Amino acid sequence: MQNKLTHHHLTAEAVNDKHGQAILLTQQDGIEEPHSVLVHPFQLRAVCEQFGIIASDPQAAKTIATLQRRMKGLHERIEALADWMAEHSDHRHADLSYETTQLHALLDLAGEWCADFDSEHAPPAVESDSTTAQCTSAPAAQASLL
């Protein structure tokens, strides 16, 4: 992060005063003495939000609504899969193609939702091999998904 920004006749500089971190804004206009004001970063942000230069609350609300919608969709899929496994799956003579299809759909959704995250925080890729699938009870399979 840079500690100083100059834009035309305005200079903004990150400084520390007796109260902690601050931003020193200095305006040089012509040959007159420069005018300076020392503001806290939160004060500067509040001013920018007040005049619509940056938006915090509307964007945060939109992001939260998007995440809630996505999480509800994920919950519905997981719930349907858990219900199907508990009520309809024949684990003793299992053809796990339905479960595999649903799990791949969940993986696709999660991958799409995580695509914008930093690669260092992304979950590791999961390799699937249908030949190594093991038959387990529905509760054990559900627990392994959690």
HUQUI-V961118 format. One line per field, one symbol per residue. ss: DSSP state (@ for helix, = for strand, . for the rest). psi: psi as a letter, one per 40 degrees, with the letter a starting at -180 (. if undefined). burial: 1 if it has 24 or more other C-alpha atoms within 12 Angstrom, else 0. A space follows every 10 residues. Layout:
# HUQUI-V961118
ss=???
psi=???
burial=???
This chain:
# HUQUI-V961118
ss=...====..= =======..= =======... ....=====. @@@@@@@@@@ ......@@@@ @@@@@@@@@@ @@@@@@@@@@ @@@@@@@... @@@...@@@@ @@@@@@@@@@ @@@@...... .........@ @@.....@@@ @@@@@.
psi=hiehhhhbeh hhhhihaeea iihhhhhhha eiiihihhii dddddddddd eedihddddd dddddddddd dddddddddd dddddddehg ddfhhfdddd dddddddddd dddedeiide eiiiihhhhe eehihiiddd ddddd.
burial=0000000000 0110000000 0011110000 0000000110 0000000000 0000000000 0000000000 0000001100 1100100010 0000010010 0110011001 0000000000 0000000000 0000000100 100000
